[in-house]
Amino acid sequence: MQRNWEIIRGFYWDSYPEWHRKPEIETARETALQHDFMRSLLKKPFLLMESSPSSTNWQDVSKLRKPGILRAASLQAIAHGSDSALYFQMRQSRGASEKFHGAVIDHYGGEDTRVFREVCQVGDALFELAQLRETVQKSKAALLYDTENRWALTDAQGPRNCGMPYKETVDKMYAALRRQGLNTDIIDMDEELQDYRIILIPMLYMFRAGIENKIRAFVENGGTAVMTFWSGVVDDTDCCFLGETPGNLTDVLGFRKTEIDGLYDEEENIAIPKENNSLFLNKNYICRKLCELVKVSSAEVLMTYERDFYKGFPVLTCNQYGKGKMYYVCADMEEAFYTDFLETVLKEEGIEKPLSFIPEGVEVTTRESDKAMYLIVQNFNSQAVKMILPQKGYKIVYGTKGEKLDGLSTVVMKKVK
């Protein structure tokens, strides 16, 4: 996460994604996660204090923002809870270390530049969207990303000392939720869970702050939790739990862990669906880096490993506990698995999406007040996509109506409650 400072009313932070290094939707989702992280710190709007109107001068490559990216990125911050879109710097300095950093007004000094015109377009958009200032994001979903857990996991000395896939697992699980258009809070173990419908728990190696009791109560009272491999290994002093693991949650999970296999970079295994599984999963998925072995007691086995000495061992399980369900992913699965699996889980648990169909490369978020709901739809593809927007009760307050959503465009719709 990038630097941030606490201020009186909330938080502000500086966002400098490396646009165009990867496909735009990948960069957009990584940036969205960081916006959501900032918003979730106080559960209130934040301020985007710095972003670049063109290039930086301190990243490995000073890449220009291609036409349309500046407005899309600025409005994405608004969509995820910011009440501002501000830039560094206003005028490009003549000297010192950031004299080649992008600016609203460059060394030329005129208004007839591409960047100046695009900044003006963002200003016009913010003027039209001023009514969003009194709104907040409300989330049915949360992803548990805990900094102390990350520190402990990074220094765990096994089962992989290079390429521990924590960030990748966080990114894949978050992307799968956002692919469904669900607002997502990024929380740590100190927070309460009861306000959410579904909690994603990637690689929670360390248990602290009574998190096992919070997870137990959440599931018992009807919540849906999805936990992954390498969770519940140590306590808050980084000492291993003795006895059955994950620590104090084996009855909730319906199994106990036995071993974990670290795979070489060139190795992989395959997760295959169990015949007649309750989620009707029917595809195979690649497993890499880490494969955990578990001994089932009450959990249903949904998928198993295809090969190696643990062929037939569970790789995906589900346990009914109280009124809720606890899913567990035993291996480092590819992103396609999380996309398909979480879409199925949301349908199974009746967790509604803001739109029934969201094309690949499109982001959907909502902000709301006591009086109105705002639906924000952004296309991070360079090309237009077919998009069916809701009609009943909604009116467009920003953007244009049509059967297609133009590349890098944003549409904001309002529905009075």
N, C-alpha and C positions, 0 to 999 in steps of 0.2 A: 504494500500500500504506500501511496506517496504522502508527503508531509502534510500535516494538518495542525491547526491551532484552535483552541476553544475560545469562543467569544461569548458575550453576554447572552445573546438570544439563541445561539446554536453553534454550528461549526462552519468553517469555511476551509476550502482546500484547493490545491493546484492540480490540474489534470493535463497531462501531456502524452496522450497515446501515440504510438508509432503507426499512424495511419499508412496504409498501402504496403506495409511489410507483409501482411497476411491478407486473406480475403476480408472485405470490410465488415461482414457480419461477425467474424471471429473477434476482430478488434472492438466492434461495438459491444459484444457481449462481455468481453473482459472489462471494458470501461464501465458498462452498466453495473457489473458486480461491485466495482469500486465506488460508484455513486451510491449504490444501495448500502454498502458498508458504512459510508459517511452518514447517510440519512438515518440508519438504524442506531447509531450511537446515542441519539437523543429522541428517536422516533418523532422527528419534526423536520421541517424543511431546513436545508443548509444553503450556503452561498458558494457558487463556483467563482472563486476569487481570481484565479489565473488560468488561462488557456492560450494557446498560440493562434493568432489569426492566419498564419501561414506556416512557416517552418520554425524549428528551434535552431540553436547553434551549438548545442552541447550533447545531443544524441550522436550515435555513431555516424549516422547519415542525416543531413539536414534536408529532409524531404518536404517539398511543397505540398500543401493541402490542395487536392484537385478540386475543380469547380463543383460546388454542391456539398462538399464535406463539412465546410465551416458551419453552415446553417444546420445540417443534420446533426453534427456533434453538439452544437450549442443547445438545440432543442431536445436532444437526448438527455442532457443534464436536467432540463426542466421536467421532462417526462418522469425522471427518477427521483424527483424531490427537491431540486434546486429552485431557489427564487431569484437566481441571477445567472448571467452568462457574461463574464468579464474577461478582458484580455491583457496580457503582457506582451508587448508594451504599446503605449499610445503612439509615441514617436520613437523611431529608431535612433538609438544613441550614436554619437559620432565616434566615441572611443570606449575603452575598457573591454571587459571580457564578453559582453553581450551586444557588441556593436553590429553583429550580423544576425542577431535574433530577429524573428519576424515582428512586424508592428502594423498597427492600423495605418499609420502614415510613415512611409519609408524615407530614405535619404533624399529621394526626388522631391518630396514635400507636397505633391499635388493630390487632388481628390479624384483624378481620372485614372485610377488604377483598379485592377481586378479585385484586390483584397479590400480596398476601401469600399467599393460597391457592394461586395458580399457582406461586409460588416454592417453596412446600412440596411441590407435586406434582413439581417438578424434583428437589428433594432426595430424595423417595421413589424417583424413577427412578434417580438416581445411586447410591443405596444398593443397588438391585437389580442395577445394572450394574458394581458394584465389581470384578468379576472381569476386566473389560476393562483394568484398570490395568497389567497386565503384558504387554499386547499391542501390536503395531505394525502399521502398514500396509505391505504389500509391493506394489510397482507394476510392472506389465509395460509401462506407458506413461509417457512423459515429454513435457512441453511445455517448449521452450527459451525462457524469458523472461529476458532479460539486461538489467540496469539500464543498463550502459554503452552498450549498443546503443540503448536507448530514448533516452538523453540525446543521443547522436550523431544519431539519426534525427530527433528533434524539432528540431534545429538545422541540418538538412541544407541548407536553402534550396532546396527543390525535391524532387520534381516537384509537390508540393502544399505550400503554406505555411500553409494553413488546412484542417483536416479530414483530416490524415494518419491513415489508419485503423489505426494499430498496436493500440491497445487493443481496438478492435472486432474485429480479426482474431484476436487472442489469445482474446477472449471466445467468439467463434464456434467456434474450433477446440476450445477446452477444453469448451464445452457439448456439442459433438458426441461427444467421448470419454465425458463423464459420462453422456450420454444412453444409452450402451451399458453403463453400470455399471462402467467400468474405473477402478480406483484410478490416480491420475495424479500423478507428481512434477513439481514446477515447478523446473527447473534452469537454471543459467547456463553460459556457455562454458568455465568453469574445470573443470567436472565431467566425469567419464568417462561413456561411453554404453553400454558393453558389457553391462550388466546388464538392459537393456530390450529389448523385442520391437519396439516402434514408438516413433518420435520425431517429434513435430510441431515444425516450425521456422518460425514466423510472422515474416515481414519482417525477416530477419537482415541488415540493411543493413551492419553492421560485422562483419568477421571478426577475431577476436582469440583469444589463448590456443590457437593451433593448431587451431581448431575445424574447419577444412576437412579436416585430416588425421584428426581424430576421426570426422567424418561419413563420410569415405571408408572407413576401417577398419570402421566400424559396418555400412555397407551391404555391403561386400565379404565380411564374415563372416556375412551372412545376415539382417541387420536390415532393417526397413522404415522409410524416412524420407519425410516429407511436408514439402516446403519451399514457400514462397510467393514471389510477386512481390517486387521490391525487396530482394533478398538478394545478399550477396557483392559489394557495390558498392565498399566502402572497406576499408582495413586499420586496424590499431589506433591509427594516428595521424590517422585520418579523411582520408587521402589516397586518391584513386581508384586502383583497380587499372588498369594498362595492359594492353592485349591483351584476350583473351577473358574474359568474365565469365559467371556468378559465379566469383570468383577461385579458380583452381586446382581447380574442380569441374566443368568443362564435360564432361569425359569420363564422370564419374559421372552427370551429369544427361542426357547425350546430346544437348545443344544448346548454343548460345551466345545470349546476349541481344543484341538490336540496338537497340531503342528502348523508351521507356515513355511512354504517353499519359496525361496528367492530364485527367480528365473534369470538366466543370462540374457543380455540384450537381444541375441539372435533367437532365443527360445520363445515358444508360445504354446498355449493349450487352447482348447475349444470348449465353450459352454454349450451344452445341447439341452433342449427342453425335455422335461419328463412327460411321458405320454399321459394324456388326460389331466394335465395340470390345471388348477382352478383358475388361472389367469389366461388360459388358452394361448400361451406363448408357443410360437411355432418356428422360430428362427434360431440359427446358430450364431454365436458371437465369439470373438477372439479374446483370450485372456493373456496378459503379459505381466512381467515384473514380479508380481506376488500372487501366490495361490495358497489360500488357507484351507486347512482340513478340519472338519468338525464332525462330532458324533451327535446325531439327532436323538432327542427324547420325544418331544411332542410336536415339533415343527413339521409342516408340510414341505417336502422337497419339490421345488419347481423346475430346477435345472441341475445338471450334473456335469462333471468333467468328462471329456471324451477320451483322454489318453494319459499315459504315464502310470506309475504304480497306484495313483489315486483315481484311476478311471472309475467312474460310477459314484464317486463321493459328491456330496452336495456342493453346488456353487451358488445357488440362490434358494433361500428358504423363506417361509412365512409362518408365523405363529400367532394364533388368536390368543389374546390375553385380556381378560376382562371384556370390555366393550370394544376394544381396539385391536389393531394388528401391528406386528413388528416384523418388518422384512429385513433380511440380512444378505449382503452381497459379499461372497467369500473371496473374490478375486478382482484384480485390476482389469476391469472390463472396458471394451472400446466404447466410444461415445454413442454409437448407434444403439447399443444396448440400453443406455440410460434414457435416450429419447423414446424408444418403443416401450420400455418397461414403465416409465413414469406416466406416459400417456394412458397406458392400460390401467395403472393403479388409480389415477384420477377418475377414470370412468367407473371403476369398481367401487370406489368410495363416494361417488356422487359429488365430487368437488368441481364446481362449475368454472368454466373458462369464460373470459369476456367475449370471445368470438368462437364460433364452432370450427372454423377453418382459418389457419394462419399460414400463408405460404412461406417457404424457406427464404430466409434473408429479411423477413419482416419482424419488427419488434412491436409488441402491443403492451401498453401500460395504462393504468388508470390513476387519476387523482380525484378527490371528492371533498365536498363541504357538506354541511347539514342540508343544503338546499339543492345541490346539483352533483352529478357524476360526469366526469370528463374522460373520454376514451381517446387515447393518443396512439396513433398508428404511424409507424415509420418504416419506410422501405430503404434498406441499406444495400440493395442491389443497384448496380449501375443502370440496369434495364427496368422497364415497367413490368409490373406483375398484375395478373388478374386478381381482383380483391373485391369481395362482396362485403360492403359495410352495412351495419344495421340501419334500418329505416325507421321502425316504430319508436316514436318518442325522442329520437335524436335529431339534432340539427348541427350542421357544420359551422364551427366558429373560426376555423383556420384551415386553409388548404382548399382544394377543389374537389368537386364530386364527379365521379365517373366510374366506369366499369373497370378501369385500370388505375393502379397507383404508380405514378411516374418514379423513375429511378431517383434515389436520394431525396424523396419528398416526404412531407409530413402532413397528416390530416388530424385535426382535433375536433371531436364531436362532443356535444353537451346534451345531457338528459336531465331534465328537472325532476327532482324526487317527489 
